[in-house]
Amino acid sequence: MITSQRALKSATAIAIAAGLSISLSGCFGNPLESFTDNLIEDTVENAIEGATGVDVDVDGDGSGGSLPKSWPDEVPAPDGKIVFSLGIDDGYSATIQVDSDAAAEAGYEKLLSSGFEMNSEISLGGEGVMYGLESENWNVQYSWGTNEEEGTLVNMIVSAIE
């Protein structure tokens, strides 16, 4: 059960990281601006991680971030560019830009071949799809959608089964 302090810490970290993800998402041509932005991004990530114990990675320069160091090996993520990732205790979130709907579908198939079973499916019409999956140790909400501005984005929310 999540304590109110843990919930507050989680909500604060998610809100800060989401805000940073949006504010740092521009592509910068000037190398000095890119260096400054990377320095700010690293400083902010370290401040959040130090204050909350939350593993945060925000891709602010467009080059791609990484999954949290503690991301469970038995939960495969699709191949693509990590736009945002967050790890809190035994809970994780990631937004991954992939090449196409087919690449997003391949990520879903990789989960199934790793022993996950689909327990729910929601069609979002032409906008995307969301699956609920479960293994012996993990629940995964796996969704994706495509739009002209951002291409195909996969969102994964992973939580431990206690």
C-alpha positions as CSV (number, residue, x, y, z in Angstrom):
1,M,0.0,0.0,0.0
2,I,1.3,3.4,-0.9
3,T,1.7,5.7,2.1
4,S,0.7,9.3,1.7
5,Q,4.3,10.5,1.9
6,R,5.3,8.0,-0.8
7,A,2.3,9.0,-2.9
8,L,3.2,12.7,-2.5
9,K,6.8,12.1,-3.4
10,S,5.8,10.1,-6.4
11,A,3.2,12.7,-7.6
12,T,5.7,15.5,-7.1
13,A,8.4,13.7,-9.1
14,I,6.1,12.8,-11.9
15,A,4.8,16.4,-12.1
16,I,8.3,17.9,-12.1
17,A,9.6,15.4,-14.6
18,A,6.6,15.8,-16.9
19,G,7.0,19.5,-16.9
20,L,10.7,19.2,-17.6
21,S,10.0,16.8,-20.4
22,I,7.7,19.3,-22.1
23,S,9.9,22.3,-21.4
24,L,13.1,20.7,-22.5
25,S,11.8,18.9,-25.6
26,G,13.0,21.4,-28.2
27,C,15.9,20.7,-30.6
28,F,18.7,23.2,-30.4
29,G,21.1,24.0,-33.2
30,N,23.5,26.1,-31.2
31,P,26.2,23.9,-29.5
32,L,26.4,26.3,-26.6
33,E,22.7,26.2,-26.0
34,S,22.8,22.4,-26.3
35,F,25.6,22.2,-23.7
36,T,23.7,24.6,-21.4
37,D,20.5,22.6,-21.8
38,N,22.2,19.3,-21.1
39,L,23.9,20.8,-18.0
40,I,20.5,22.1,-16.8
41,E,18.8,18.8,-17.6
42,D,21.5,16.8,-15.6
43,T,21.3,19.2,-12.7
44,V,17.5,19.0,-12.5
45,E,17.5,15.2,-12.8
46,N,20.1,14.9,-10.0
47,A,18.2,17.4,-7.8
48,I,15.0,15.3,-8.2
49,E,16.8,12.0,-7.7
50,G,18.6,13.4,-4.6
51,A,15.6,14.9,-3.0
52,T,13.1,12.2,-3.7
53,G,15.1,9.0,-4.3
54,V,13.3,8.8,-7.7
55,D,15.2,7.7,-10.7
56,V,14.3,10.2,-13.5
57,D,15.6,10.5,-17.0
58,V,14.3,13.3,-19.2
59,D,15.4,13.6,-22.9
60,G,15.8,17.4,-23.3
61,D,18.1,17.5,-26.3
62,G,16.3,15.0,-28.7
63,S,19.2,12.5,-28.6
64,G,17.3,9.9,-26.5
65,G,17.4,9.1,-22.8
66,S,17.6,5.8,-21.1
67,L,15.4,3.5,-19.0
68,P,15.9,3.8,-15.2
69,K,18.9,1.7,-14.0
70,S,16.5,-0.4,-12.0
71,W,14.1,-1.2,-14.9
72,P,13.3,-4.9,-14.5
73,D,15.1,-7.1,-17.1
74,E,12.0,-9.3,-17.5
75,V,10.0,-6.4,-18.8
76,P,11.2,-5.8,-22.4
77,A,10.7,-2.3,-23.9
78,P,10.4,-1.7,-27.6
79,D,13.3,-0.5,-29.7
80,G,13.2,3.2,-30.0
81,K,14.3,6.6,-28.6
82,I,13.5,7.0,-24.8
83,V,11.8,10.4,-24.5
84,F,10.9,10.1,-20.8
85,S,11.5,7.6,-18.1
86,L,10.8,7.4,-14.4
87,G,11.4,4.8,-11.7
88,I,9.8,5.0,-8.3
89,D,10.4,2.0,-5.9
90,D,8.9,-0.9,-7.8
91,G,7.0,1.3,-10.4
92,Y,8.2,2.6,-13.7
93,S,7.0,4.7,-16.6
94,A,8.5,5.3,-20.0
95,T,7.6,7.1,-23.2
96,I,9.4,5.7,-26.2
97,Q,9.4,7.1,-29.7
98,V,9.4,4.2,-32.2
99,D,9.5,4.1,-36.0
100,S,6.0,3.0,-36.7
101,D,2.8,1.3,-35.5
102,A,4.5,-1.9,-36.6
103,A,7.4,-1.3,-34.2
104,A,5.0,-0.5,-31.4
105,E,3.1,-3.8,-32.2
106,A,6.5,-5.6,-32.2
107,G,7.1,-4.3,-28.7
108,Y,3.8,-5.7,-27.5
109,E,4.6,-9.0,-29.2
110,K,7.9,-9.1,-27.4
111,L,6.1,-8.8,-24.0
112,L,3.8,-11.7,-25.0
113,S,6.8,-13.8,-26.0
114,S,8.5,-13.0,-22.7
115,G,5.7,-14.7,-20.7
116,F,3.2,-11.8,-20.3
117,E,-0.5,-12.5,-20.8
118,M,-2.9,-9.9,-22.1
119,N,-5.8,-9.3,-19.6
120,S,-7.4,-6.2,-21.1
121,E,-7.5,-4.4,-24.4
122,I,-8.9,-0.9,-25.2
123,S,-9.2,0.4,-28.7
124,L,-8.7,4.2,-28.9
125,G,-10.2,4.3,-32.4
126,G,-7.8,5.5,-35.0
127,E,-5.8,7.1,-32.2
128,G,-4.2,4.0,-30.8
129,V,-4.6,1.0,-28.6
130,M,-3.9,0.1,-24.9
131,Y,-3.2,-3.3,-23.5
132,G,-3.1,-4.5,-19.9
133,L,-0.6,-7.3,-19.4
134,E,0.5,-9.4,-16.5
135,S,3.3,-11.8,-15.6
136,E,4.1,-13.6,-12.4
137,N,5.8,-10.5,-11.0
138,W,4.7,-7.5,-13.1
139,N,1.7,-5.6,-14.4
140,V,2.2,-3.6,-17.5
141,Q,0.0,-1.0,-19.2
142,Y,1.3,-0.8,-22.8
143,S,-0.2,1.7,-25.2
144,W,0.7,3.6,-28.3
145,G,-0.6,6.1,-30.8
146,T,0.6,8.0,-33.8
147,N,0.3,11.6,-34.8
148,E,1.9,13.8,-37.4
149,E,3.9,15.9,-35.0
150,E,5.5,13.3,-32.8
151,G,5.2,10.1,-34.9
152,T,4.5,6.9,-33.0
153,L,4.9,7.0,-29.2
154,V,4.7,4.0,-26.9
155,N,3.8,4.5,-23.2
156,M,4.6,1.8,-20.7
157,I,3.5,1.8,-17.0
158,V,5.1,-1.0,-15.1
159,S,4.3,-2.0,-11.5
160,A,5.3,-4.9,-9.3
161,I,2.7,-7.5,-8.2
162,E,2.9,-7.6,-4.4
